[in-house]
Amino acid sequence: MKFIFDLDGTICFKGQPISNNILNSLSEVTSQGHEVIFASARPIRDMLPVIDMEFHNYTMIGGNGSLIYKNKELIKSKSFSEEVVCKVKELIKKFNATYLIDGEWNYAYTGPNNHPILQNVDPTKLASLVSIDRLNPIIKILFLTSNNSTELEKELNKLNVFINKHSNENILDISPKGVNKWHALNELGVPENNYIAFGNDSNDIPMFEKALHTVMIGDHKGLAPYANDVINNERELEQAIVNKIKELSSEYSINQMN
């Protein structure tokens, strides 16, 4: 069985690396014959620092499905068309928008120096901060501020893109149309109803829809209808996650499935 794990808010918290307790449970899952895949909104560059080096050879899906990294190599990427990029640049000027824009590795940033998102951007200095014109291809766009976020969103909806709105931070998260975590899993040859998914946010919905079993961490109204199990933000949250991983690893063991 394949176990798919979102990162932030699912198995790592407040920008900190995945804890040893959870990492040990993932090692145990692998030793039992299952496969562990990490799937995050972060680009690969920002996934690596929160995942222990022992796990860097595991398959990773980054940028909400835009990037696939396997055996320490980027094997696939999905990017915006030149037409969309040109239109985005026009909208940046029109709405005086600030942004975090990711290429396959490097990034462009014009947001506030104290923006919370910066704590998760290239913390170990694996990439370079460059101008937007030096990013080719572009695989993910976050609009951080603008002079009219409502009108900006309306304009973006006219483009061939997928928009995930982070309402708590008022951030617009833009990916190429048709690109999501399930799309990347499908690219990897993972069939429907043949994996277990852990997640916590709306960008996990496509992955949850096609899973055999799903576990939601926390409370997200949009994701909740697709969750088989829910682990709330309780005091012993981490241990509850570890317990659920062990439970499902045993329930869906190779011997049980045969």
C-alpha positions as CSV (number, residue, x, y, z in Angstrom):
1,M,0.0,0.0,0.0
2,K,1.1,3.6,-0.7
3,F,0.9,6.1,2.2
4,I,0.7,9.7,1.0
5,F,1.5,12.5,3.5
6,D,1.0,16.2,3.2
7,L,3.6,18.1,5.2
8,D,2.6,21.5,6.8
9,G,-0.3,21.0,9.3
10,T,-0.4,17.3,8.7
11,I,2.9,15.7,9.9
12,C,5.0,18.9,10.5
13,F,3.9,22.0,12.3
14,K,4.8,25.7,12.6
15,G,7.6,25.4,10.0
16,Q,9.5,22.8,12.1
17,P,10.9,19.6,10.7
18,I,9.0,16.3,11.0
19,S,9.6,15.0,14.5
20,N,11.6,11.9,15.2
21,N,8.5,10.2,16.6
22,I,6.6,10.6,13.3
23,L,9.7,9.8,11.2
24,N,10.2,6.5,13.2
25,S,6.6,5.6,12.4
26,L,7.2,6.3,8.7
27,S,10.3,4.1,8.8
28,E,8.2,1.3,10.3
29,V,5.6,1.7,7.6
30,T,8.3,1.3,5.0
31,S,9.8,-1.7,6.7
32,Q,6.4,-3.4,6.6
33,G,6.5,-3.2,2.8
34,H,4.5,-0.1,2.2
35,E,5.7,3.0,0.2
36,V,5.7,6.5,1.7
37,I,5.3,9.5,-0.6
38,F,5.4,13.1,0.6
39,A,3.0,15.5,-1.2
40,S,3.1,19.2,-0.3
41,A,2.2,22.7,-1.6
42,R,5.9,23.6,-0.9
43,P,8.3,23.3,-3.8
44,I,10.9,20.5,-3.5
45,R,13.5,23.1,-2.4
46,D,11.4,23.8,0.7
47,M,10.3,20.2,1.4
48,L,13.9,18.9,1.9
49,P,14.7,21.0,5.0
50,V,11.8,19.6,7.0
51,I,12.3,16.0,5.9
52,D,15.3,14.2,7.5
53,M,18.1,13.3,5.0
54,E,17.4,9.6,5.6
55,F,14.2,10.1,3.7
56,H,15.4,12.2,0.8
57,N,15.4,9.3,-1.5
58,Y,11.6,8.9,-1.0
59,T,9.3,10.1,-3.7
60,M,8.1,13.7,-3.2
61,I,5.4,15.7,-4.9
62,G,5.9,19.4,-4.6
63,G,4.2,22.6,-5.6
64,N,0.7,21.1,-5.2
65,G,1.6,18.5,-8.0
66,S,3.7,20.7,-10.2
67,L,6.9,18.9,-9.3
68,I,7.8,15.2,-8.9
69,Y,11.1,14.3,-7.2
70,K,12.3,10.7,-7.1
71,N,15.5,9.1,-5.9
72,K,16.9,12.6,-5.3
73,E,16.2,13.8,-8.9
74,L,13.5,16.1,-10.3
75,I,11.8,13.8,-12.9
76,K,8.8,15.9,-13.9
77,S,7.5,19.4,-13.7
78,K,4.4,21.2,-14.9
79,S,4.6,24.9,-15.6
80,F,2.4,27.8,-16.7
81,S,2.2,28.6,-20.3
82,E,3.9,31.7,-21.7
83,E,0.5,33.3,-22.3
84,V,-0.5,32.9,-18.6
85,V,2.9,34.2,-17.4
86,C,2.5,37.3,-19.5
87,K,-1.0,37.9,-18.2
88,V,0.2,37.4,-14.6
89,K,2.9,40.0,-15.1
90,E,0.3,42.4,-16.3
91,L,-1.9,41.8,-13.3
92,I,1.0,42.3,-10.9
93,K,1.5,45.8,-12.3
94,K,-2.3,46.5,-12.5
95,F,-2.9,45.5,-8.9
96,N,0.5,46.5,-7.4
97,A,0.7,42.9,-6.2
98,T,3.5,41.3,-4.2
99,Y,4.3,37.7,-4.7
100,L,6.4,34.6,-4.1
101,I,6.9,32.8,-7.5
102,D,8.6,29.5,-7.8
103,G,10.6,28.0,-10.6
104,E,11.8,24.4,-10.5
105,W,14.4,25.5,-7.9
106,N,15.0,29.2,-7.7
107,Y,12.3,31.8,-6.7
108,A,11.3,35.4,-7.0
109,Y,9.9,37.4,-4.0
110,T,8.7,40.9,-3.6
111,G,6.6,40.6,-0.4
112,P,7.1,42.3,3.0
113,N,10.4,41.4,4.7
114,N,8.4,40.3,7.8
115,H,5.8,38.2,6.0
116,P,5.2,34.8,7.9
117,I,5.7,32.8,4.7
118,L,9.4,33.8,4.6
119,Q,10.2,31.4,7.4
120,N,9.4,28.5,5.1
121,V,11.2,29.8,2.0
122,D,14.6,28.3,1.3
123,P,15.6,28.2,5.0
124,T,18.8,26.3,4.2
125,K,19.8,28.5,1.3
126,L,19.6,25.8,-1.4
127,A,18.4,28.2,-4.1
128,S,18.8,31.7,-5.4
129,L,16.4,34.7,-5.1
130,V,16.1,36.0,-8.7
131,S,13.9,38.4,-10.6
132,I,10.6,37.1,-12.1
133,D,12.1,37.4,-15.6
134,R,14.9,35.0,-14.8
135,L,12.4,32.2,-13.8
136,N,11.7,29.9,-16.6
137,P,9.7,27.8,-16.2
138,I,7.3,29.1,-13.5
139,I,5.5,26.3,-11.6
140,K,3.7,28.1,-8.8
141,I,2.6,31.6,-7.8
142,L,1.5,33.0,-4.5
143,F,0.0,36.5,-4.5
144,L,0.6,37.9,-1.0
145,T,-0.7,41.5,-1.2
146,S,-2.5,43.7,-3.7
147,N,-4.4,46.9,-3.9
148,N,-7.6,45.0,-4.6
149,S,-7.5,41.3,-3.9
150,T,-11.2,40.7,-4.9
151,E,-10.7,42.1,-8.4
152,L,-7.4,40.4,-8.7
153,E,-9.0,37.0,-8.0
154,K,-11.7,37.8,-10.6
155,E,-9.1,38.4,-13.2
156,L,-7.2,35.3,-12.3
157,N,-10.4,33.2,-12.6
158,K,-10.4,34.2,-16.3
159,L,-7.0,32.5,-16.8
160,N,-6.2,28.8,-17.4
161,V,-5.1,28.3,-13.8
162,F,-6.2,26.6,-10.5
163,I,-6.7,28.9,-7.6
164,N,-6.4,27.8,-4.0
165,K,-7.4,30.6,-1.6
166,H,-5.7,30.7,1.8
167,S,-8.4,32.6,3.6
168,N,-6.6,32.9,6.9
169,E,-3.6,34.7,5.3
170,N,-5.6,36.2,2.4
171,I,-3.1,34.6,0.0
172,L,-4.0,33.5,-3.6
173,D,-2.1,30.3,-4.4
174,I,-2.0,29.7,-8.2
175,S,-1.1,26.5,-10.0
176,P,-1.4,25.5,-13.7
177,K,-4.8,24.2,-14.6
178,G,-5.3,20.5,-14.0
179,V,-2.3,20.2,-11.8
180,N,-2.9,18.9,-8.3
181,K,-1.6,16.2,-6.0
182,W,-3.8,13.5,-7.5
183,H,-2.6,14.4,-11.0
184,A,1.0,13.9,-9.8
185,L,0.1,10.6,-8.2
186,N,-1.5,9.5,-11.4
187,E,1.7,10.5,-13.3
188,L,3.6,8.2,-10.9
189,G,1.3,5.3,-11.9
190,V,-0.6,5.2,-8.6
191,P,-4.1,3.9,-9.3
192,E,-7.3,5.2,-7.7
193,N,-8.4,3.5,-4.5
194,N,-4.9,2.1,-4.0
195,Y,-3.4,4.5,-1.5
196,I,-4.0,6.1,1.9
197,A,-3.8,9.9,2.2
198,F,-3.2,12.2,5.2
199,G,-3.9,15.9,4.7
200,N,-5.3,19.0,6.3
201,D,-6.4,21.6,3.7
202,S,-8.4,22.2,0.6
203,N,-5.5,21.5,-1.7
204,D,-5.7,17.9,-0.5
205,I,-9.2,17.4,-1.8
206,P,-8.3,16.0,-5.2
207,M,-5.9,13.5,-3.5
208,F,-8.6,12.5,-0.9
209,E,-11.3,12.0,-3.6
210,K,-9.3,9.2,-5.3
211,A,-7.9,7.5,-2.1
212,L,-8.9,4.2,-0.6
213,H,-8.7,5.7,2.9
214,T,-8.2,9.3,4.1
215,V,-7.2,10.9,7.4
216,M,-7.8,14.6,8.0
217,I,-5.6,16.4,10.6
218,G,-7.5,19.3,12.3
219,D,-10.8,20.8,11.1
220,H,-11.3,21.9,7.5
221,K,-14.9,22.3,6.4
222,G,-14.0,21.8,2.7
223,L,-11.9,18.7,3.3
224,A,-14.1,17.1,6.0
225,P,-16.6,15.4,3.6
226,Y,-13.8,13.4,2.0
227,A,-12.2,12.2,5.3
228,N,-12.7,8.7,6.6
229,D,-10.9,9.6,9.9
230,V,-10.4,12.9,11.6
231,I,-7.6,13.7,14.1
232,N,-8.4,17.0,15.8
233,N,-5.8,19.4,17.2
234,E,-5.8,17.7,20.5
235,R,-3.1,17.9,23.2
236,E,-1.4,14.7,22.1
237,L,-1.8,15.4,18.4
238,E,1.5,14.0,17.3
239,Q,1.0,10.7,19.2
240,A,-2.5,10.4,17.8
241,I,-1.1,10.7,14.3
242,V,1.6,8.1,15.0
243,N,-1.1,5.8,16.4
244,K,-3.2,6.2,13.3
245,I,-0.3,5.6,11.0
246,K,0.5,2.3,12.8
247,E,-3.1,1.3,12.9
248,L,-3.5,1.7,9.1
249,S,-0.2,0.2,8.3
250,S,-1.3,-2.9,10.2
251,E,-4.8,-2.9,8.7
252,Y,-3.6,-2.6,5.2
253,S,-0.5,-4.8,5.5
254,I,0.6,-6.9,2.6
255,N,-0.5,-10.1,4.4
256,Q,-4.0,-8.6,5.1
257,M,-4.4,-7.5,1.5
258,N,-3.6,-10.9,0.1
